[in-house]
Every structure is written in C-alpha cells, then in structure tokens.
Amino acid sequence: MNSRAEERKGDDIPPAPPSRRRSDAADSVRVLKPRRAAPADAVRPTRAEVNLAALRHNLRVVERNAGGARVWPVLKADGYGHGAPAVARTLERAGAEGFCVALLEEAVELRDAGIRAPVLVMGGYYGGAFEEVVQRRIVPVIYDASHVEGLVRAARALGRPVEAHLKVDTGMARLGVRMGELERFGELLSSAPEVRVTGLMTHLASADAADERSTTDQVARFEEATGRLAALGIRPAVRHAANSAALLRGHARYDIVRPGIAIFGVSPRAQGGDACAFTHELRSVMRVRSEVVDVRTIEAGETVGYGGLFRPSRRRAIATIPVGYADGLSRQLSNRGHVLVRGMRAPIVGAISMDMSMIDVTDIPGVSLGEEIVVLGAQEGALGRDAIGADEVAAHAGTIPWEIMTSISRRVPRFYREP
C-alpha cells in the first residue's frame, strides 16, 4: 500500500435500506441487512485499508490451483471482515462465477449490492423467509425436511421452481443429511418437484491436518452418497467440497471449489505437521492502521493501563494508540503483541482496553503525535520496512488467523484502494 493509492469511493457501502417484510406463514419475517462504518463517517484515524489488486491476484492464484473447477469464494462474516459487498463486486468483475455465504442476511446484502452471480447460503438458517430466497434467486443449501417444505410453499406461491444444493454429512457431524438417512431424504425430494437439486456438497473437517486420512475417508463417503442418490434419480449438475486447504493440496476439487481465507491472502498450514504454508503466492489484502495520539515518559516502577499489568524497571517512552479490543485488537495481545511504527516493531504494553492500547516506543527514535502505526499488514517507514500478518497475530493471541480477520469490527471503516 502506498501514498498514491486511490480510494475506491464507488465500493464504499451505503446505509442499508429499510427492512422488507415477507410472509409465507402466519408470522411475518424480516430480513435485516447489517451496516458498517463508512469512510465518510471516519473521525478517528483508525481504519482498515483493503487492497483490491491483491484480492484479484489471490483469485488468480486460487484459479491456478483449482484443477479446472469453478471458483466460488466464501464471503461469510462480512467477507472475512473485508466488507462483503465491495469484495464481491471486485471478484465478480474479475471472473468469480459464484459466492458462498453462511446466512440469508448475507446473501440479501450481496443482492442489494448488485451481485448477479449465484449466491449459495450454506448455513441453512432461513427463518421462514423462503419467498425471499426464491424471489431473489438465492441458492439455498438444504438438509432438513423443513427446508424442502418451506421452499415448496414459496415456489408454489410465486409460481416458479427453486434450485437448491443438497448437503451431506460425511464426517463433520454439524450440518447435512446423515449417510443413513439419504434414501429417506431422497424420497422426500422425489415428492417435491418444485425443488430442483442442482448441486451436491459436503464440508471437510480436517482438510489442513498433517494426516490426510480423514479427508480421504470423507471423500470416499461423498462418492458413496453420490452413487446412492443417483440410484434414486437425484443427479446434481455440480458437486463441491474443497475449501482453501483442500484445493491448495489438490483434494476434493470437484466442479466447484469454495476458497475462503486464501482469497484474503492467508494460506492454511498443515496442522500437527511442519506448519509449512501450502502456498507462498498469496498477498495480504487488509491493512489496519491508526496513529499515535499521545506520547509520554514514565519512570521506573510506574504502571501502565488497567490493572497495572506493565511496570518497567527503567524509564520508558509510552505511546497511546486509538485501537482496542472493540476494534478487533485481541485482549490476549496484552503485553505480548506488536505494532509497526516508522517501519519498526513496537511491543504492546499493559492491558489492551476497549478503545485504546499502549505501546513501548523507547527504542524507536522520533515517534511523535500523528505518527502512523500498523496493527495488521505492512509498513514502510523512515527506519525500515516490516509486516505483521494474521498468522503472527493469531500465534500471539493463541487463536487462528480466521478469528483475527473476522474480528476487525464494523466500527472500523473500510477504505478500498487500487495501489
């Protein structure tokens, strides 16, 4: 990211329109669209910059690794915190053929943003709003009789059939038709011609495990389910199972692949193995930055922050930054994480509070009010160049990069840039 980067105002997210109400039963159903802070709302200097060129680059990397499968990026959780509407518009223009989300609300948000490609709702939480699904040509994932019944009612009310993808539980034990219930569910579908099963899917539980046997077993069960459903006359046009880890390792690359975190520049790593990333071609998409709002000197023995968790043994220069755990800077980084200042690392000291944090800048000369700090991403400053990735932050916080990225809160405005 450089100073010549152009802000993409066209990709900023407008306020959500008033909620619509639909009724396909006795009770009305309201589908709400979430709202994030917009660049025009920004007062404090804390913001997230989203590099759209890096986003397109990562799509190309995924395409090269997809084995010819169509790429449907996963944009749940507000596009992994990057802002789903702007991300989807960029990826659709770059050639993404469809998208996956977790919630119906997320699918509605993409449709309101003008996305025309198929949008698959993987979570199965429809809240009775089946007419909304059919009217907006959203693709539901089904695995329960209530899904079929609701879609049949909506299809009949609107006078047109609905396409759906059937999910099979091959070992995740979370959602999907169990293997022992396939025939019974197939019979239900046979009695519901209004619901056309155009896709068959499953969810891999351990695609990033060092031992690949779990994935191999799940793929075998998926193949078995495909055959048993075909015997019932259910032959979907497409199948899909691969997430970022699976497609980068060459597993389960059927007709569609569903990359999530790889699209945003983080490669999964082998868990329990050598922790080597599956690819080094990806580029980080998000950069979270702010500015120093206070610099002061504290003496040996004084304390810093709530609970006095930091007490230096000698004089230190402490800077305050307006970023806290309400913005997504995990409290687990207290006294252990870092930020970048002038191109150098400054340790976070004391407890991270809701809105602010303190950093030790004693060994970084020239730090003054208004100095840029980077919480996530790269910085080229007067004293050097460095980068802090989601993997590193996750390691310090004792979590995973998925949580780090999706925790950047909606009160941090997203600025979309073409470097």
Secondary structure, 3 states (H helix, E strand, C coil): CCCCCEECHHHCCCCCCCCEEECCCCCCEEECCCCCCCHHHCCCCCEEEEEHHHHHHHHHHHHHHCCCCEECCECHHHHHCCCHHHHHHHHHHCCCCCEEECCHHHHHHHHHCCCCCCEEECCCCCCCCHHHHHHCCCEEEECCHHHHHHHHHHHHHHCCCEEEEEEEECCCCCCCEEHHHHHHHHHHHHCCCCEEEEEEECCCCCCCECCCHHHHHHHHHHHHHHHHHHHCCCCCCEEECCCHHHHHHCCCCCCEECCCHHHHCCCCECECCCCCECCCCCCCCEEEEEECCEEEEECCCCCECHHHCECCCCCEEEEEECCCHHHCCCHHHCCCCEEEECCEEEEEECCCCCCCEEEECCCCCCCCCCCEEEEEEEEEECCEEEEECHHHHHHHHCCCHHHHHHCCCCCCCEEEEEC
